């Protein structure tokens, strides 16, 4: 297919071989995202007074839980490829072929992080605030894997940044002409996530957010973008009424996050003074300077 000057071409390969060992772009993108998230989180954790090495210990719990949770959500929300008439149940375990649902990854990843925080004797809410921007950076980098796999793109478009998909690719929709360009939803989410990460870092420093409010702001902001990006996608997905399951999930989770952000802010207007777990009697110390002075 001849490339249009203003179109975004899709990579011709997504797997390379190092001898007999395959190097898959999807896996490399996920690993690169994890490394970037750890780097940023270590810096933010140190700014809050924590030991950067603690981040690695917690990561050893959070990442495996997150991968399992992401895969489970993907399989449940897109079951046709695995349990449909032509599906293969064994492919549910083939994570290297792509397919991680962000909601499952966040849910089980948070459980793993909580367990890691408890083992390290640090506050989960502080860690959640520290890791939130890093999660967005990791998600942005991870979307490059979808680009290499030529998957999860949007509907047809005539915009100058339309995405080319190889007509011979199994992901190319049969109902469209071979020269059709599609919305590059991977790029939309990358830009959204990176911009939101910058906003979180700015808001955290400007307003001294604490007690999990940066994390809840991350969830609310991400779901806002995911609603319109998900609505553009045309890959097979479970539908509930007129919308995809992920759209409904984004709406519900986003509303919960907004409520949590407001409620936590009213109960804990300041920021924690330490990352270490302390007896409940010391919680009264977690106030911002203005509130403390007013007393």
C-alpha positions as CSV (number, residue, x, y, z in Angstrom):
1,X,0.0,0.0,0.0
2,X,1.5,3.4,-1.0
3,X,2.0,5.6,2.0
4,X,0.3,9.0,2.0
5,X,2.6,11.8,2.9
6,X,0.6,12.9,5.9
7,X,-0.5,9.5,7.1
8,X,1.0,7.6,10.1
9,X,2.4,4.3,8.8
10,X,2.2,1.2,11.0
11,X,5.4,-0.7,11.7
12,X,6.0,-3.6,9.2
13,X,7.2,-5.9,12.0
14,X,6.2,-6.4,15.6
15,X,8.5,-9.3,16.4
16,X,12.3,-9.7,16.0
17,X,14.4,-12.7,16.7
18,X,17.6,-12.9,18.8
19,X,18.6,-16.3,17.7
20,X,15.7,-18.6,18.6
21,X,14.3,-16.1,21.1
22,X,11.5,-13.7,19.9
23,X,11.6,-10.1,20.9
24,X,8.0,-8.7,20.8
25,X,7.4,-5.0,20.5
26,X,4.3,-5.3,22.8
27,X,6.3,-6.9,25.6
28,X,9.2,-4.4,25.1
29,X,6.8,-1.5,25.3
30,X,5.3,-2.8,28.5
31,X,8.7,-3.3,30.1
32,X,9.9,0.2,29.0
33,X,6.7,1.7,30.5
34,X,7.4,-0.1,33.8
35,X,11.0,1.1,33.9
36,X,9.9,4.7,33.2
37,X,7.2,4.5,35.9
38,X,9.7,3.1,38.5
39,X,12.2,5.9,37.7
40,X,9.6,8.7,38.1
41,X,8.1,7.1,41.2
42,X,11.5,6.8,42.9
43,X,12.0,10.5,42.4
44,X,8.6,11.4,43.7
45,X,8.9,9.0,46.6
46,X,12.2,10.5,47.6
47,X,10.6,14.0,47.5
48,X,8.1,12.8,50.0
49,X,10.9,11.6,52.3
50,X,10.8,7.9,51.4
51,X,13.7,5.5,50.6
52,X,13.8,5.1,46.8
53,X,14.7,1.4,47.2
54,X,11.3,0.8,48.8
55,X,9.7,1.5,45.4
56,X,11.5,-1.5,43.9
57,X,10.3,-3.7,46.7
58,X,6.7,-2.6,46.3
59,X,7.0,-3.0,42.5
60,X,7.9,-6.7,42.9
61,X,4.4,-7.1,44.3
62,X,2.4,-4.7,42.2
63,X,3.7,-5.6,38.7
64,X,2.8,-9.4,38.7
65,X,-0.6,-8.6,40.3
66,X,-1.2,-5.9,37.7
67,X,-0.3,-8.2,34.7
68,X,-2.6,-11.0,35.9
69,X,-5.4,-8.5,36.6
70,X,-5.0,-6.8,33.3
71,X,-5.1,-10.1,31.4
72,X,-8.2,-11.4,33.3
73,X,-10.1,-8.2,32.6
74,X,-9.1,-8.3,28.9
75,X,-10.3,-11.9,28.5
76,X,-13.6,-11.2,30.3
77,X,-14.3,-8.0,28.4
78,X,-13.4,-9.5,25.0
79,X,-14.3,-13.2,25.3
80,X,-15.0,-14.0,21.6
81,X,-11.4,-14.7,20.7
82,X,-11.1,-17.2,23.5
83,X,-14.5,-18.7,24.1
84,X,-16.4,-17.8,21.0
85,X,-17.3,-20.3,18.2
86,X,-13.8,-19.9,16.6
87,X,-12.0,-19.1,19.8
88,X,-9.1,-20.8,21.5
89,X,-9.3,-20.9,25.3
90,X,-5.5,-21.6,25.6
91,X,-4.8,-18.2,24.0
92,X,-6.1,-16.6,27.1
93,X,-2.7,-17.3,28.6
94,X,-0.8,-15.8,25.6
95,X,-0.1,-12.4,27.1
96,X,2.8,-11.9,24.7
97,X,0.3,-11.6,21.8
98,X,-1.2,-8.5,23.4
99,X,-4.3,-7.8,25.5
100,X,-4.1,-6.2,28.9
101,X,-7.2,-4.4,30.3
102,X,-6.2,-1.3,32.3
103,X,-9.0,-1.7,34.8
104,X,-8.0,-5.1,35.9
105,X,-4.4,-4.1,35.9
106,X,-5.1,-1.1,38.2
107,X,-7.4,-3.1,40.5
108,X,-5.1,-6.1,41.1
109,X,-2.0,-4.0,40.8
110,X,-3.3,-1.8,43.6
111,X,-3.8,-4.9,45.7
112,X,-0.2,-6.0,45.1
113,X,1.0,-2.5,45.9
114,X,-1.0,-2.5,49.1
115,X,0.5,-5.8,50.2
116,X,4.0,-4.5,49.3
117,X,3.4,-1.3,51.3
118,X,2.3,-3.2,54.3
119,X,5.4,-5.4,54.2
120,X,7.6,-2.3,53.9
121,X,5.8,-0.5,56.7
122,X,4.8,2.5,54.6
123,X,1.6,4.3,53.8
124,X,-0.3,3.0,50.8
125,X,-2.0,6.3,50.2
126,X,1.3,8.1,49.9
127,X,2.7,5.5,47.6
128,X,-0.5,5.7,45.4
129,X,0.0,9.5,45.1
130,X,3.7,9.0,44.2
131,X,3.1,6.4,41.6
132,X,0.1,8.0,39.8
133,X,2.0,10.1,37.3
134,X,4.3,7.2,36.6
135,X,1.3,5.0,35.8
136,X,0.2,7.4,33.1
137,X,3.7,7.5,31.6
138,X,3.8,3.7,31.6
139,X,0.4,3.5,30.0
140,X,1.5,6.0,27.3
141,X,4.6,4.0,26.4
142,X,2.7,0.7,26.6
143,X,0.3,2.0,23.8
144,X,3.2,1.8,21.4
145,X,2.7,-2.0,21.6
146,X,-0.7,-1.5,20.1
147,X,0.8,0.5,17.3
148,X,3.3,-2.2,16.5
149,X,0.6,-4.9,16.6
150,X,-1.7,-2.8,14.4
151,X,-4.6,-3.2,16.8
152,X,-7.1,-1.2,18.8
153,X,-7.4,1.6,16.3
154,X,-10.4,3.8,15.7
155,X,-12.9,4.2,12.9
156,X,-12.1,5.6,9.4
157,X,-10.9,9.2,9.2
158,X,-9.7,11.7,6.6
159,X,-7.6,13.7,9.1
160,X,-4.0,14.2,8.1
161,X,-2.8,12.0,11.0
162,X,-4.8,9.0,9.9
163,X,-3.2,5.7,10.6
164,X,-2.3,3.2,7.9
165,X,-3.1,-0.5,8.6
166,X,-1.8,-3.2,6.4
167,X,-4.7,-4.7,4.5
168,X,-3.2,-8.1,4.9
169,X,-3.1,-7.8,8.6
170,X,-5.7,-10.0,10.5
171,X,-6.7,-6.8,12.3
172,X,-7.8,-4.9,9.2
173,X,-11.6,-4.6,9.1
174,X,-12.9,-6.5,6.0
175,X,-15.7,-4.0,5.4
176,X,-13.2,-1.1,4.5
177,X,-11.3,-0.4,1.4
178,X,-7.5,-1.2,1.5
179,X,-6.5,2.5,1.4
180,X,-8.7,3.5,4.4
181,X,-7.0,5.4,7.1
182,X,-8.1,5.0,10.7
183,X,-8.0,7.1,13.9
184,X,-4.7,6.5,15.7
185,X,-6.3,6.0,19.1
186,X,-2.9,4.7,20.5
187,X,-1.5,8.2,19.8
188,X,-4.5,10.0,21.2
189,X,-4.2,8.1,24.5
190,X,-0.4,8.7,24.6
191,X,-0.8,12.4,24.3
192,X,-3.7,12.5,26.8
193,X,-1.7,10.4,29.3
194,X,1.5,12.4,29.1
195,X,-0.4,15.7,29.4
196,X,-2.3,14.4,32.4
197,X,0.9,13.2,34.0
198,X,2.3,16.7,33.8
199,X,-0.9,18.2,35.2
200,X,-0.8,15.8,38.2
201,X,2.8,16.7,39.0
202,X,2.0,20.4,38.8
203,X,-1.2,20.1,40.9
204,X,0.5,18.0,43.5
205,X,3.3,20.5,44.0
206,X,1.0,23.5,43.7
207,X,-1.7,22.3,46.1
208,X,0.3,19.8,48.2
209,X,-2.2,17.0,47.6
210,X,-2.1,14.0,49.9
211,X,-4.0,11.0,51.3
212,X,-4.5,9.5,47.9
213,X,-5.9,12.6,46.2
214,X,-3.3,12.5,43.4
215,X,-4.3,9.0,42.6
216,X,-8.0,9.7,42.5
217,X,-7.3,12.7,40.3
218,X,-5.3,10.4,38.0
219,X,-8.3,8.0,37.8
220,X,-10.8,10.8,37.1
221,X,-8.6,12.4,34.5
222,X,-7.8,9.1,32.7
223,X,-11.4,7.9,32.6
224,X,-12.4,11.3,31.1
225,X,-10.0,10.7,28.2
226,X,-10.8,7.0,27.9
227,X,-14.5,7.7,27.4
228,X,-14.0,9.6,24.1
229,X,-11.0,7.5,23.0
230,X,-12.8,4.2,23.6
231,X,-15.9,5.5,21.7
232,X,-13.7,5.9,18.6
233,X,-12.4,2.3,18.6
234,X,-14.0,-0.3,16.3
235,X,-12.3,-3.5,17.5
236,X,-14.7,-6.2,18.8
237,X,-15.8,-5.6,22.4
238,X,-18.6,-6.5,24.8
239,X,-21.5,-4.0,24.3
240,X,-24.0,-2.9,27.0
241,X,-26.7,-1.0,25.3
242,X,-25.3,1.6,22.9
243,X,-21.8,1.7,24.5
244,X,-18.8,-0.6,24.9
245,X,-18.2,-2.1,28.3
246,X,-15.0,0.0,28.7
247,X,-17.0,3.2,28.2
248,X,-19.5,2.2,30.9
249,X,-16.6,1.2,33.2
250,X,-14.9,4.5,32.6
251,X,-18.0,6.5,33.4
252,X,-18.7,4.6,36.7
253,X,-15.0,4.5,37.8
254,X,-14.6,8.2,36.9
255,X,-17.6,9.2,39.0
256,X,-16.4,7.2,42.0
257,X,-12.9,8.8,41.7
258,X,-14.4,12.3,41.7
259,X,-16.5,11.6,44.8
260,X,-13.4,10.0,46.5
261,X,-11.3,13.0,45.6
262,X,-13.8,15.4,47.2
263,X,-14.5,13.3,50.3
264,X,-10.9,12.7,51.0
265,X,-10.0,16.3,50.5
266,X,-12.6,17.4,53.1
267,X,-11.5,14.8,55.6
268,X,-7.8,15.3,55.1
269,X,-7.1,18.8,53.6
270,X,-3.4,18.5,54.1
271,X,-0.6,16.1,53.2
272,X,1.0,13.4,55.2
273,X,4.1,14.4,57.1
274,X,5.7,10.9,56.8
275,X,5.6,8.0,54.5
276,X,5.9,5.5,57.4
277,X,2.9,3.9,59.0
278,X,2.2,5.4,62.4
279,X,-0.3,4.8,65.2
280,X,-3.8,6.3,64.6
281,X,-3.1,8.8,67.4
282,X,-0.5,10.5,65.2
283,X,-2.9,11.1,62.4
284,X,-3.8,14.6,63.7
285,X,-0.3,15.7,62.7
286,X,-1.1,15.2,59.0
287,X,-2.3,18.8,58.3
288,X,-1.0,21.4,56.1
289,X,0.8,24.4,57.7
290,X,-2.1,26.8,57.2
291,X,-4.5,24.5,59.1
292,X,-1.9,23.8,61.9
293,X,-1.2,27.5,62.3
294,X,-5.0,28.3,62.5
295,X,-5.2,26.0,65.5
